[in-house]
Amino acid sequence: VTVMGHVDHGKTSLLDAIRKTNVVSGEAGGITQSIGAYTTKVNGRTITFIDTPGHAAFTAMRARGAQLTDIAVLVVAADDGIMPQTIEAINHIKAAGVPMIVAINKIDKPEANIDRVMKGLADQNVLPEEWGGDTICVPIAAKLGKNIDKLLEMILLVADVQDLKANPNRPAVGTIIESRLDKGKGPVASVLVQNGTLKVGDTVISGIAFGKVRAMMDENGKPVKKATPSTPVQILGLDAVPESGDSLTVVDEKMKNQIIAERKNKIKQDKINSQGAVNIDDLFNKADENSLKVLNIIIKADVQGSVEALKASLADLRNDEAKVVCVHSAVGNITESDVLLAQASNAIIIGFNVKCEGKASAMAEKNKIQIKSYSIIYECIDDVKLALKGMLAPKYEDKQVGTLEVRQIFKISSVGTIAGCYVLEGKITKNSKVHVIRNGKEIAQADVESLKVQKNEAKEVTKGFECGIKLKGFDDIKEFDQFVAFVSERVEI
């Protein structure tokens, strides 16, 4: 479970309250920065909370393909309501595609207004159960410990509905939460085991890091021999520092060299073939029948009025086959968090009268995320119009390219009928479609199966030359039939 929300809305208080529940139930320990996760027991069942430093880490893991979180808890202060960071958190949770539970905190405050929070959620297309939607909302007072037990029960309920199960009796698979290089211990990695059981002595691989698990500690720093599904542990023994979000897999010792070589090649190839990013400039060139039908965008502008104007203008730019979806919008410069969200949701970032912060620019360039900056709203609208145009399935029209006359017929038992033709006008190509005309009426249409000049295959034959043509699936050809040649050409919509 990942807890997210606006910085002042009580995320830390909620985690502390859950930690106290954990201590009361006899489980010593607390949130340890070095591991980034901890567990608590509720009704005999274990819930693991991941302590993410803001939304960026949450989405960074998602952007790298790691499905680390099963459930996200969004903390919203009842006295403050929905804030810009809350909206950002909602968009990050949606991008990750995980169930959301809303904890409405600070209900003990005199200014608390739960209905206002629910209306704000509904405005972001997060409809509470009380309003006929499917999002569970739990009113809490984290500092007083009020309704924390109810929130934990709701987490277990959502887990039951999701049917979240793992098999402890198989080699372990997990995800790196965070990692560092320790001067005395070497590479240290915090791992969330997601399937199977990880044991001391197991040979593991994570990204390009490889090694034997030399030691393993739980969230309290105590040595453990094994870790079952949903258990966070810290491991020693890797030969390199893996990246957050990398998967960790137990491998057969005998297969290690082959697996390492394959993994290194795959990582290298993935970087070369990184084609996840959308580019607004070349969408028209890339369009085909399977091209994407939704253009995801992130809008950052200097003032709220510009954000709203851009959102409204771009939302209207839809056609029968493609539409614009704004996955996030806010006032302010383009940040690393925006780039991570764009990577996770395959979006283009549109900046209006704002700057791109240095680190964000470098990250976007590295991950091939396109950032388009504008100071005139109509230029932005025109560019997005062109992009949507490119997302339409391409249209093709038949264009007449030549006229031929059949001068001689050759019937070959193993091949079929070959028409000896003379090109009267234009040309005929290997990829032409032929309309067969007899006595002024069209009697058939067929593709060219074979086009030859004498005995050699030809790509095209032009006016004044003779050729032999075999039509696909049509042999009823007679002398003096006319062939009208067409080619299919893509037309700009």
C-alpha positions as CSV (number, residue, x, y, z in Angstrom):
1,V,0.0,0.0,0.0
2,T,1.3,3.4,-0.9
3,V,0.1,6.5,1.0
4,M,0.0,9.7,-1.1
5,G,-1.4,13.2,-0.8
6,H,-0.7,16.9,-0.3
7,V,2.4,17.6,1.8
8,D,0.4,19.2,4.7
9,H,-2.6,16.9,4.7
10,G,-1.4,14.4,7.3
11,K,0.4,11.6,5.3
12,T,3.1,11.4,8.0
13,S,0.5,11.5,10.8
14,L,-1.4,8.7,9.2
15,L,1.8,6.6,8.9
16,D,2.6,7.3,12.5
17,A,-0.9,6.4,13.6
18,I,-0.6,3.1,11.7
19,R,2.8,2.5,13.3
20,K,1.3,2.9,16.8
21,T,-1.3,0.4,15.9
22,N,1.5,-1.9,14.9
23,V,3.3,-1.3,18.2
24,V,0.1,-1.9,20.2
25,S,-0.4,-5.3,18.4
26,G,3.1,-6.3,19.6
27,E,5.0,-5.8,16.5
28,A,8.0,-3.6,17.4
29,G,9.5,-1.2,14.8
30,G,8.6,1.8,12.8
31,I,9.2,3.5,9.5
32,T,12.9,3.2,8.6
33,Q,14.2,5.6,6.0
34,S,16.9,3.1,5.0
35,I,14.4,0.5,3.8
36,G,11.5,2.7,2.7
37,A,8.8,0.2,3.7
38,Y,7.4,-1.5,6.8
39,T,4.7,-4.0,7.7
40,T,1.7,-4.0,10.1
41,K,-0.6,-6.8,11.2
42,V,-4.4,-6.4,11.0
43,N,-6.7,-9.2,12.0
44,G,-3.9,-11.7,11.7
45,R,-3.0,-10.4,8.2
46,T,0.0,-8.4,7.1
47,I,-0.2,-5.1,5.2
48,T,3.1,-3.6,3.8
49,F,3.2,0.2,3.6
50,I,5.7,1.7,1.2
51,D,7.1,5.0,2.4
52,T,7.6,6.9,-0.9
53,P,9.1,10.3,-0.8
54,G,6.4,12.0,-2.8
55,H,4.7,11.1,-6.1
56,A,7.8,11.1,-8.2
57,A,9.2,7.9,-6.8
58,F,5.8,6.2,-7.0
59,T,5.5,7.0,-10.7
60,A,9.2,6.5,-11.5
61,M,8.8,2.8,-10.5
62,R,5.6,2.6,-12.6
63,A,7.4,4.3,-15.5
64,R,10.1,1.6,-15.4
65,G,7.4,-1.1,-15.6
66,A,7.3,-2.1,-11.9
67,Q,3.8,-2.8,-10.5
68,L,5.0,-2.2,-6.9
69,T,1.7,-1.0,-5.4
70,D,-1.5,-3.0,-5.0
71,I,-3.5,-0.2,-3.4
72,A,-3.0,3.6,-3.1
73,V,-4.4,5.5,-0.1
74,L,-4.9,9.2,-0.9
75,V,-4.9,11.5,2.1
76,V,-7.0,14.7,1.8
77,A,-7.5,17.2,4.7
78,A,-11.1,17.9,5.5
79,D,-10.4,21.5,6.3
80,D,-8.3,22.2,3.2
81,G,-10.0,20.1,0.5
82,I,-8.5,19.2,-2.9
83,M,-5.2,21.0,-3.5
84,P,-2.9,21.1,-6.6
85,Q,-0.7,18.4,-5.1
86,T,-3.8,16.2,-4.4
87,I,-4.8,16.4,-8.1
88,E,-1.3,15.5,-9.1
89,A,-1.4,12.5,-6.7
90,I,-4.8,11.4,-8.2
91,N,-3.3,11.6,-11.7
92,H,-0.3,9.5,-10.7
93,I,-2.5,6.9,-9.1
94,K,-4.7,6.8,-12.3
95,A,-1.5,6.4,-14.4
96,A,-0.5,3.4,-12.2
97,G,-3.9,1.8,-12.7
98,V,-4.3,0.7,-9.1
99,P,-7.4,0.9,-6.8
100,M,-7.7,4.1,-4.7
101,I,-9.0,4.5,-1.1
102,V,-9.4,8.1,0.1
103,A,-8.6,8.9,3.7
104,I,-10.4,12.2,4.6
105,N,-8.2,13.4,7.5
106,K,-8.5,16.1,10.2
107,I,-12.3,15.6,10.6
108,D,-11.8,16.8,14.2
109,K,-11.0,20.3,13.0
110,P,-13.8,22.9,13.3
111,E,-13.4,23.9,9.6
112,A,-13.7,20.3,8.5
113,N,-16.1,19.9,5.5
114,I,-16.3,16.3,4.2
115,D,-18.9,17.2,1.5
116,R,-16.6,19.8,0.0
117,V,-13.9,17.1,-0.2
118,M,-16.3,14.7,-1.9
119,K,-17.4,17.3,-4.4
120,G,-13.7,18.1,-5.1
121,L,-13.0,14.4,-5.7
122,A,-16.1,14.1,-8.0
123,D,-14.7,17.1,-10.0
124,Q,-11.6,15.0,-10.6
125,N,-13.7,12.0,-11.8
126,V,-13.1,10.2,-8.5
127,L,-16.7,9.4,-7.4
128,P,-17.2,8.4,-3.7
129,E,-19.3,5.4,-2.9
130,E,-21.7,7.7,-1.0
131,W,-22.3,9.6,-4.2
132,G,-22.9,6.4,-6.3
133,G,-19.4,5.8,-7.3
134,D,-16.9,3.0,-6.5
135,T,-14.2,4.9,-4.5
136,I,-14.2,4.1,-0.8
137,C,-13.8,7.2,1.4
138,V,-12.9,6.9,5.1
139,P,-13.2,10.0,7.4
140,I,-10.3,9.8,9.9
141,A,-8.4,11.9,12.5
142,A,-4.9,10.6,12.3
143,K,-3.5,12.4,15.3
144,L,-6.3,11.2,17.5
145,G,-6.1,7.7,16.0
146,K,-9.8,7.9,15.1
147,N,-11.1,5.4,12.4
148,I,-7.6,4.1,11.7
149,D,-8.9,0.6,12.3
150,K,-11.7,1.2,9.8
151,L,-9.2,2.4,7.2
152,L,-7.1,-0.7,7.7
153,E,-10.2,-2.9,7.4
154,M,-11.1,-1.1,4.1
155,I,-7.6,-1.8,2.8
156,L,-8.1,-5.5,3.5
157,L,-11.6,-5.4,1.9
158,V,-10.2,-3.9,-1.3
159,A,-7.4,-6.5,-1.3
160,D,-10.0,-9.3,-1.0
161,V,-12.0,-7.9,-3.9
162,Q,-8.8,-7.6,-6.0
163,D,-8.0,-11.2,-5.1
164,L,-4.3,-10.4,-4.4
165,K,-2.6,-13.7,-3.9
166,A,1.0,-15.0,-4.2
167,N,2.6,-18.4,-4.1
168,P,5.3,-18.6,-1.3
169,N,6.5,-22.1,-2.6
170,R,8.4,-20.9,-5.6
171,P,11.7,-19.0,-6.3
172,A,11.3,-15.4,-5.3
173,V,10.4,-12.4,-7.5
174,G,10.5,-8.9,-6.2
175,T,11.1,-5.2,-6.9
176,I,13.9,-2.9,-5.8
177,I,12.4,-0.1,-3.6
178,E,15.7,1.8,-3.2
179,S,19.4,1.0,-3.2
180,R,22.7,2.6,-2.3
181,L,26.4,1.9,-2.1
182,D,27.6,1.5,1.5
183,K,31.3,2.0,2.2
184,G,31.5,-1.0,4.5
185,K,28.8,-3.3,3.1
186,G,29.0,-2.6,-0.6
187,P,25.7,-2.5,-2.6
188,V,22.7,-2.5,-0.3
189,A,19.2,-3.0,-1.8
190,S,15.8,-2.7,-0.3
191,V,13.5,-5.3,-1.9
192,L,9.8,-5.9,-1.7
193,V,9.2,-9.7,-2.3
194,Q,6.1,-10.0,-4.4
195,N,6.0,-13.7,-5.2
196,G,7.8,-16.8,-3.8
197,T,10.2,-16.8,-0.8
198,L,13.6,-15.2,-0.8
199,K,16.2,-17.0,1.3
200,V,19.8,-16.2,2.4
201,G,22.1,-18.0,-0.1
202,D,19.8,-17.5,-3.1
203,T,21.5,-16.4,-6.3
204,V,19.7,-13.3,-7.6
205,I,19.8,-10.9,-10.5
206,S,18.4,-7.4,-10.7
207,G,19.0,-5.3,-13.8
208,I,22.7,-5.7,-14.5
209,A,23.4,-6.4,-10.7
210,F,24.0,-10.1,-9.8
211,G,25.1,-12.0,-6.7
212,K,24.3,-14.4,-3.8
213,V,22.2,-13.1,-0.9
214,R,24.9,-12.9,1.8
215,A,22.7,-11.3,4.5
216,M,19.1,-10.2,4.8
217,M,17.5,-7.8,7.3
218,D,13.8,-6.9,8.1
219,E,12.5,-3.3,8.4
220,N,13.8,-3.2,12.0
221,G,17.3,-4.1,11.0
222,K,17.1,-7.6,12.5
223,P,18.7,-10.5,10.5
224,V,16.3,-12.9,8.9
225,K,16.8,-16.1,6.9
226,K,13.8,-15.8,4.6
227,A,11.2,-13.3,3.3
228,T,7.7,-14.3,2.1
229,P,5.4,-12.4,-0.4
230,S,4.8,-8.7,0.5
231,T,7.7,-8.6,2.9
232,P,10.2,-5.7,2.6
233,V,13.8,-6.7,3.3
234,Q,17.3,-5.3,2.8
235,I,19.8,-7.5,1.1
236,L,23.6,-7.6,0.8
237,G,25.7,-9.5,-1.7
238,L,25.0,-7.9,-5.1
239,D,28.0,-6.9,-7.3
240,A,26.4,-3.6,-8.4
241,V,23.8,-1.1,-7.3
242,P,20.4,-1.8,-9.1
243,E,18.0,0.9,-9.9
244,S,14.7,1.6,-8.0
245,G,11.9,-0.2,-9.9
246,D,14.2,-3.0,-11.2
247,S,12.8,-6.5,-10.8
248,L,14.8,-9.0,-8.6
249,T,14.7,-12.7,-9.6
250,V,16.2,-15.8,-8.0
251,V,18.1,-17.8,-10.7
252,D,19.8,-21.1,-11.0
253,E,23.5,-20.9,-10.2
254,K,24.4,-23.0,-13.3
255,M,22.4,-20.6,-15.6
256,K,23.9,-17.4,-14.2
257,N,26.3,-16.5,-17.0
258,Q,23.8,-17.1,-19.7
259,I,21.1,-15.1,-17.8
260,I,23.5,-12.2,-17.1
261,A,24.5,-12.0,-20.8
262,E,20.8,-12.2,-21.9
263,R,19.7,-9.5,-19.3
264,K,22.5,-7.1,-20.3
265,N,21.6,-7.5,-24.0
266,K,18.0,-7.0,-23.3
267,I,18.6,-3.8,-21.2
268,K,20.9,-2.5,-23.9
269,Q,18.3,-3.3,-26.6
270,D,15.5,-1.7,-24.6
271,K,17.4,1.5,-24.4
272,I,18.1,1.5,-28.2
273,N,14.5,0.6,-29.0
274,S,12.9,3.0,-26.5
275,Q,9.8,3.9,-28.6
276,G,7.3,4.5,-25.8
277,A,7.5,8.3,-26.1
278,V,5.0,10.1,-28.3
279,N,6.2,12.9,-30.6
280,I,3.7,15.5,-31.7
281,D,5.7,16.3,-34.9
282,D,5.8,12.9,-36.4
283,L,2.4,11.4,-35.5
284,F,1.1,12.0,-39.0
285,N,4.0,10.1,-40.5
286,K,3.6,7.2,-38.1
287,A,-0.2,6.7,-38.5
288,D,-1.6,3.4,-39.5
289,E,-4.7,1.3,-38.7
290,N,-3.3,0.4,-35.3
291,S,-2.1,3.8,-34.3
292,L,-3.1,5.2,-30.9
293,K,-6.5,6.8,-30.6
294,V,-5.8,8.9,-27.5
295,L,-3.3,11.8,-27.4
296,N,-2.4,12.2,-23.7
297,I,-1.1,15.6,-22.7
298,I,0.1,17.3,-19.5
299,I,-0.5,21.1,-19.4
300,K,1.7,23.5,-17.4
301,A,1.0,27.2,-17.6
302,D,1.9,30.5,-15.9
303,V,-1.6,31.2,-14.6
304,Q,-4.7,29.2,-13.8
305,G,-6.7,31.1,-16.5
306,S,-4.3,29.9,-19.2
307,V,-4.5,26.3,-17.9
308,E,-8.3,26.4,-18.1
309,A,-8.3,28.0,-21.5
310,L,-5.9,25.5,-22.9
311,K,-7.7,22.5,-21.4
312,A,-11.1,23.7,-22.8
313,S,-9.6,24.5,-26.3
314,L,-7.8,21.2,-26.6
315,A,-10.7,19.1,-25.2
316,D,-12.8,20.4,-28.2
317,L,-10.2,19.1,-30.7
318,R,-11.6,15.6,-31.2
319,N,-12.7,13.7,-34.3
320,D,-14.4,10.3,-34.8
321,E,-11.2,8.3,-34.3
322,A,-9.0,10.4,-32.0
323,K,-9.3,12.6,-28.9
324,V,-7.1,14.6,-26.5
325,V,-7.0,13.5,-22.9
326,C,-5.4,15.8,-20.3
327,V,-3.9,13.5,-17.7
328,H,-2.6,16.4,-15.5
329,S,-2.7,20.2,-15.5
330,A,-1.3,22.8,-13.1
331,V,0.3,26.2,-12.7
332,G,4.1,26.3,-12.5
333,N,7.2,25.3,-14.3
334,I,7.7,21.9,-15.8
335,T,9.3,19.6,-13.2
336,E,10.8,16.1,-13.0
337,S,7.5,14.9,-11.6
338,D,5.7,16.0,-14.8
339,V,8.3,14.1,-16.9
340,L,7.9,11.0,-14.9
341,L,4.1,11.2,-15.2
342,A,4.5,11.7,-19.0
343,Q,6.7,8.7,-19.2
344,A,4.2,6.5,-17.2
345,S,1.1,7.7,-19.2
346,N,2.8,8.1,-22.6
347,A,2.0,11.8,-22.7
348,I,3.3,15.0,-24.4
349,I,4.1,17.9,-22.0
350,I,2.7,21.3,-23.2
351,G,4.2,24.4,-21.5
352,F,2.6,27.8,-21.8
353,N,4.7,30.8,-20.8
354,V,6.6,28.6,-18.3
355,K,10.2,27.3,-18.1
356,C,11.4,23.7,-17.9
357,E,13.6,23.1,-14.9
358,G,17.1,21.9,-15.6
359,K,16.8,18.4,-14.2
360,A,13.4,17.9,-15.8
361,S,14.8,18.9,-19.2
362,A,17.7,16.4,-19.0
363,M,15.4,13.7,-17.8
364,A,12.9,14.4,-20.7
365,E,15.8,14.2,-23.2
366,K,17.1,11.0,-21.8
367,N,13.7,9.3,-21.8
368,K,12.6,10.8,-25.1
369,I,9.6,12.7,-23.6
370,Q,8.6,15.6,-25.8
371,I,8.1,19.0,-24.2
372,K,6.5,21.6,-26.4
373,S,6.6,25.3,-25.3
374,Y,4.3,28.0,-26.5
375,S,3.5,31.7,-25.8
376,I,0.6,31.9,-28.3
377,I,-2.3,29.7,-27.6
378,Y,-3.4,29.3,-31.3
379,E,0.0,27.8,-32.2
380,C,-0.5,25.1,-29.6
381,I,-4.0,24.4,-30.8
382,D,-2.8,24.1,-34.4
383,D,0.0,21.7,-33.5
384,V,-2.4,19.5,-31.5
385,K,-4.9,19.6,-34.4
386,L,-2.1,18.2,-36.7
387,A,-1.2,15.6,-34.2
388,L,-4.8,14.4,-34.0
389,K,-5.0,14.4,-37.8
390,G,-2.1,12.0,-37.8
391,M,-3.8,9.7,-35.4
392,L,-6.7,9.0,-37.8
393,A,-6.6,5.8,-39.7
394,P,-5.1,6.7,-43.1
395,K,-7.4,7.0,-46.1
396,Y,-6.4,5.5,-49.5
397,E,-7.7,6.2,-53.0
398,D,-7.2,4.3,-56.3
399,K,-5.3,6.4,-58.8
400,Q,-5.4,5.5,-62.5
401,V,-1.8,5.1,-63.8
402,G,-2.1,3.5,-67.2
403,T,-4.1,1.8,-70.0
404,L,-3.0,-1.5,-71.8
405,E,-4.4,-3.6,-74.6
406,V,-4.2,-7.4,-74.7
407,R,-2.5,-8.4,-78.0
408,Q,-1.9,-12.1,-77.4
409,I,-2.9,-14.9,-75.0
410,F,-0.6,-17.6,-73.6
411,K,-2.2,-20.5,-71.7
412,I,0.3,-22.4,-69.6
413,S,-1.0,-25.5,-67.7
414,S,1.2,-25.1,-64.6
415,V,0.7,-21.3,-64.4
416,G,-2.6,-20.2,-66.0
417,T,-3.3,-17.5,-68.5
418,I,-0.6,-14.9,-69.4
419,A,-1.8,-11.8,-71.2
420,G,0.7,-10.4,-73.7
421,C,0.0,-6.6,-73.5
422,Y,1.0,-3.3,-75.0
423,V,1.0,-0.2,-72.8
424,L,-1.1,2.5,-74.6
425,E,-0.9,5.2,-72.0
426,G,1.0,5.8,-68.7
427,K,2.4,2.7,-67.1
428,I,1.7,-0.5,-65.1
429,T,3.5,-1.5,-61.9
430,K,4.0,-4.7,-60.0
431,N,1.6,-3.5,-57.2
432,S,-1.1,-2.3,-59.6
433,K,-4.8,-3.4,-59.5
434,V,-6.3,-4.0,-63.0
435,H,-9.8,-3.3,-64.1
436,V,-10.5,-5.6,-67.1
437,I,-12.6,-3.9,-69.8
438,R,-14.4,-5.8,-72.6
439,N,-16.5,-4.2,-75.2
440,G,-16.6,-1.0,-73.2
441,K,-17.8,-2.7,-69.9
442,E,-15.8,-3.7,-66.8
443,I,-16.0,-7.4,-66.3
444,A,-13.4,-8.0,-63.5
445,Q,-10.9,-6.5,-61.1
446,A,-7.7,-8.3,-60.1
447,D,-4.3,-7.7,-58.7
448,V,-1.2,-8.1,-60.8
449,E,0.5,-11.4,-59.7
450,S,3.3,-11.3,-62.2
451,L,4.7,-8.6,-64.5
452,K,7.4,-9.6,-67.0
453,V,9.3,-8.0,-69.9
454,Q,10.3,-11.0,-72.0
455,K,11.3,-13.5,-69.3
456,N,12.5,-11.1,-66.7
457,E,10.4,-9.8,-63.7
458,A,9.8,-6.0,-64.0
459,K,8.8,-3.4,-61.4
460,E,7.0,-1.3,-63.9
461,V,6.5,-1.1,-67.7
462,T,5.8,2.3,-69.4
463,K,4.0,3.6,-72.6
464,G,5.1,2.0,-75.9
465,F,6.5,-1.2,-74.4
466,E,5.2,-4.8,-74.4
467,C,4.9,-7.0,-71.3
468,G,3.5,-10.3,-70.0
469,I,0.9,-10.1,-67.2
470,K,-0.5,-12.8,-64.9
471,L,-3.6,-11.7,-63.0
472,K,-4.3,-13.1,-59.5
473,G,-7.4,-15.3,-59.6
474,F,-8.6,-14.3,-63.0
475,D,-7.8,-16.2,-66.2
476,D,-10.8,-15.4,-68.5
477,I,-8.8,-13.0,-70.6
478,K,-9.3,-12.5,-74.4
479,E,-7.5,-10.7,-77.1
480,F,-8.3,-6.9,-77.4
481,D,-9.4,-6.7,-73.7
482,Q,-8.3,-3.5,-72.2
483,F,-6.5,-3.3,-68.8
484,V,-6.9,-0.1,-66.9
485,A,-4.1,0.0,-64.2
486,F,-4.7,1.6,-60.8
487,V,-2.4,2.0,-57.7
488,S,-3.7,2.7,-54.2
489,E,-2.3,6.0,-52.8
490,R,-2.6,7.5,-49.3
491,V,-4.4,10.8,-49.3
492,E,-4.0,13.6,-46.7
493,I,-7.1,13.9,-44.6
